[in-house]
Amino acid sequence: MNGIGNGGFSCTEREFIGRHHRHDPGENQCSSALVKHIKAPVLLVWSLVRRFDQPQKYKPFISRCVAQGNLEIGSLREVDVKSGLPATTSTERLELLDDEEHILSIRIIGGDHRLRNYSSVISLHPEIIDGRPGTLVIESFVVDVPEGNTKDETCYFVEALIKCNLKSLADVSEHLAVLDQTEPIDRI
C-alpha cells in the first residue's frame, strides 16, 4: 500500500490521483493518498463502497450507521465508532456518488472526534491481477491538524485508519469474489 509522501506510485496510480484526488491542504492541514489492489471485480468492490448507508459492511471501526435521506448528494449519516478509538460518533455528508466513474466522497461535519474539516475521496478502477478482474482502489483525504499534534502525526493516524479500512475492504471483497466464482449459477 502506497502513500503520497513516498512517491512510490505507478504512472497509472499517479494519473488517477491527479484526476480524482486533488486536495488543496491549507497551512494547518495534512493530506495523503493510499492505494490498494484488490483481487475482486470493480463492480463487486463498488457494491460495498457505494453504500453510504452501510459503511460497517467493510469498515471495522464502525459499529452502527443511521443514514438520513435517500442516499443522494447532501445526505447525512450518523456513525457510531467502536470503543478503543479516540472518538464515539461522527456526522458525515455525502459529497459525491458517481456510479459510472466509481467515485465516492464524504465530508465529516460533526461528531465526537478530533478530525476537523476532514474530507475524503475514494475511487475504484478496473485492472487485471493474476489474469483475473481486479480493482485498484485509491483513497485520499485532507484534514486539519489538531492542536498539539504535528502534520506527520495526524497523517500517520488517518493513514492507519484508512489502511485498516482498505485491508478489510479487500478481505470482504475477495471473500465475496471467491463465493461468486464457486456458487452454481442457479443459486445466484
Secondary structure, 3 states (H helix, E strand, C coil): CCEHHHCCCCHHHHHHHHHHCCCCCCCCEEEEEEEEEECCCHHHHHHHHCCCCCHHHCCCCEEEEEEECCCCCCCEEEEEECCCCCCCEEEEEEEEEECCCCEEEEEEEEEECCCCCCEEEEEEEEEEECCEEEEEEEEEEEEECCCCCCHHHHHHHHHHHHHHHHHHHHHHHHHHHHHHHHCCHHHC
